[in-house]
Each structure stands twice: as structure tokens, then as C-alpha cells.
Amino acid sequence: MVAVEAPGAEWWRTAVIYQIYPRSFADRSGDGIGDLAGVTSHLDDLVTLGIDAIWLSPFQRSPQKDAGYDVSDYCDVDPLFGTLGDFDEMLAQAHARGLRVIIDLVPNHSSEQHEWFQQALAATPGSPERARYLFRNGKGANGELPPNNWESVFGGPAWTRVTDPDGAPGQWYLHLFDSSQPDFDWTNPEVREEFRRILRFWLDRGVDGFRVDVAHGLVKAAGLPDYTPPADADSMGGAESEVPYFGQTGVHDIYRDWHILLSEYDGDRALCAEAWMPTIAQTALFVRPDEMHQAFNFEYLMTRWDAGQLRRVIDGSLEGFGGVGAPSTWVLSNHDVVRHAPRLALTFENPQGHGIGPRTAGRPDPVLGLRRARAASTVMFALPGSAYVYQGEELGLPEVIDLPDDARQDPTWFRTQGERYGRDGCRVPIPWAADEPAFGFSPTGESWLPQPEEWADLARDVQRDDPDSTLTLYKALLAERRRRALGAGHLTWLEGYGPDVIAFRNGAITVVANLGSSPVPLPGGHVMIASEPLVGDTLAPDQAVWALGD
Ligand code: NOJ
């Protein structure tokens, strides 16, 4: 099977890519967990939305200790989500509709249930089985202390001690994430070869590319030296100083190798880096011409609702990525961050991955949050490059703050003893139909995380014919973006609007967003799209428009 032949080379330079988090998208089996048949059944809705491609978070075999980012068999579908046959059907149906499909690849670590890790546990120190992972002897008189001081991204130590087959305490293994996610040793050629095989397995099935999980983490500094991150470092990523487990130079060799492997295939296959690097310049290293094709622009995602900061990050992104010949990506939400609807109204620092919950002081104002989110998306879709949409943001879904403690499933919540809420609040199954069980998510009404009652009002079928809904706004923005090829366009800043305003041209479109607290004049020309219905002839605070002509 070959990838879809959509017009235009290098589709990934301008594509709008919709992230499907399979367990929360649509459940056809009725067990309360979304599945691949559910994805297939809603492809037409995605075509109507106006996206170009989908990215699927992991659906491969996994004990689901980290919602699938703990893979036990990279070349099979977990029965929770269906079968390889269901995958092939979904892919064929997507391609038949002109949608590209990229899938998640998790190369930094496997699941503890992966055959290789089970073999490593049964083998002895120094064996080839252990050499596929990062096993080390502990420190202290009896090896009772971890080999170094690294902390897991999810909290707690990054090392776990194993018990040898004879019952005695043994070596330690490294896991940058949960203890159920042992890190591979990428200095081992066998690991490199295995991932080439995995890439080929999916490319041969016809996928259009991969989103590469923890792309910055695969190679660790020789000797695994101690490292203490600064208190303000983002949990997934870095600090300004060199981090021995993120952004090591050696990772780039891996992507050069993969670049060559992908080029052997027809159909413009692509790689997108999930690399939480501290600066755009460092992220741009991953998209040099012989490496990956795209990298998530987390600097943009993390930018506060502030016109000066937003302008700087847009300029920095266009320069930084453009400087290496890559498109910039734009992203506001994903399955690891507080949804941008409430996030843009937060009045306090909330580091990535910490989440917000019932005991968080200072709840964001939901009305203000949605208003800002709609304005932010209105700005984003006019930017040249490729944009990502996280399922549900087109409905204006908020973060679910009031999840009960006993419903939470993110390892972050458990590893910090509830100190950090983690990411469950952005992963609640999405509403399709107001009057159906689980709002149309599942035929039985089951839902692996509880959906708030008020989501009935946000269901897709309620928004479909409402001219003022967030869904209608997204459709209008995406249709116009495509019609005018804004993804391939060029941004020119417009002066004279004041420090709290974002104003630029892309082709014939003028975009003005008011991030300040008083109204500003509307731009000249005809207003085609407004993030909120216009009242009078000014742009209200937290409102954005696209206008045509002067
Ligand atoms: C990044 C993924 O997006 C996140 O969900 C996951 O927990 C970590 N990588 C570990 O795989």
C-alpha cells in the first residue's frame, strides 16, 4: 500500500494536522475507551472541519501505564484499539478522503512488558539482553543507592532497582519517565536496527510519517553524570545549561539515518520532533535539511497572552526554523498541556505537565479563557507554516478541572502523591452528540474519564449549525486558510496598532488581535471572520479578526 498522492510536494510544510488521542476520540466497541473503528467512523467530520492530516497518539500494544506511551509491541495494535486490520482500514479510508496519516513512534523507552525488557530482567548483568537498556550497578556499599541523581519527568527518582531471578536485589535501570518505561540504550546498534525495522513496518503499510516522542532524549551523556535541573525548568525539557539526557549532539545522527530511510519511500513521508528544548534555535537543530521535517513549536505553545511576547515568538519561530529551511509549526494544545481555552486565562505559573485540579488556587475564568482561545486560534491559522489542532479544541473544550481524585490515571499524579494533578484534565473523551450516551463518545455511555455534564452544550451536533460556535469559527478559518494558501504565505507586521495588538498581513488577509484591555479600531477592508461576533465598529479586548483588503 502506498501513501496518498495529494497535490503539492512537501505537504508537511503547510498542513493543518489534527491530533487524535485515540482513547478519547470515539469508542465503537463500547468499553469506554476510544478505538480505531471510532476514528474511521468520524473521518468525514474531520474532512468537513478542513484539516489536511491526522496524527494518532499511540495505539500499539501496551499495558497502558502511560496511556500507550509505554509500548510492548511496536508492530501490533493493542486489542483495546482494535486490530492491524482496523488500522489498515482506517488508513485506507483516510487516504481515500485525501487525509495524510502520521503515527506516534516512541523510541526513547519501551514498556516494561516489552519482550526485550523481560529478557533483560531474566538475564545477568553485562549480558547482551541488558545492554539494550540502561542497566547500571547502584552506588553505596551494597549498591543500594541509584547510579546517579536524575529525576523522572513524572516525579521521583529516574532509576528503579531490579530483583534478580534468585531474589537478591540487583542492578538499577534508567527510566526518564515512569518505572514502567525503561529507557533504551541508543549506543547499542541492535536498538538502532530494531527501530529501522519498526519504521519500515509502518512505512510499508502506508503511513505518511511519524511524530517522534521525546526526540531530544534518546542519547544520554557518556558516564551518565549527575545533574540537577534548575527549579524553573519545564518538566519535559530543559534548562539553558546542557542537560545530560536531553538534546545531546548524538541524537541528530539517529534522525539523519531516519531521514535517509524515509527518502527511500515515495509519497513525501515526514518526521516531526517532539523535542522540548529551551530555545527555538535548539529545536531548529532537529529540522536541519538532513534531519526531521517538522518540530513542535513549544515556545509558541507556552507563550502567555501578551502581544509583545507573542510577536517576539512568532518572529523568532519564522527566523529560527526558516534559518534552517524548515517550516515553523504552530500549536496551542495537546494531550500533555492544560487546554488552551482556560490556560490563556491563568493568572499564575503552571509548569507543563503539572495540570490544574480542584485544589488549585485561582481557577481560570472559563468565559475569558474561551474568548482568548478563539482569538489565539484566529491568529494561529493565519500564520505561514504548519498548524496542529488537538482534538476537541475545535469545540472550545475547556480543561476538566474537577476530575475526582480516584478517576485520575496520569502517572504524574501517582508519582508525586497527588502533588501534581498531571494531564488527565485535557484527555477527557470528547462530545459528539448532546443527547446520546457519553455524548456520542461511546454507545454504552462508558467513558474512561468522566465527562462533565455541561459538555452537552459543547457537543459537535449542537455546534454544527450555530453560526457563532467555536466549531463554525474553526471551519471558517480553515477553509479560508486553505483557499488562500496562507500556510505557504508570508507574514508582514502592520504598525500603528499599539503595543497590545497583534497586527499582520498574510497575502490579502489582514489579521488584527486585541490582547489589551480597551477596544481598538477595526482594520480597514471587509471583516470576513471574527473570533467573536462584532459589537459596533471596534475590536473588543481578547477579540481577533481577519479582514480582506484595506
Ligand atoms: C511525551 C508524550 O507526549 C507524553 O504523553 C508521554 O508521557 C511522554 N512523552 C513519555 O513517553
Residues whose N, C-alpha, C, O or C-beta is under 5 A from the ligand:
A	BS01	NOJ	D66 Y69 F177 D213 V214 D336
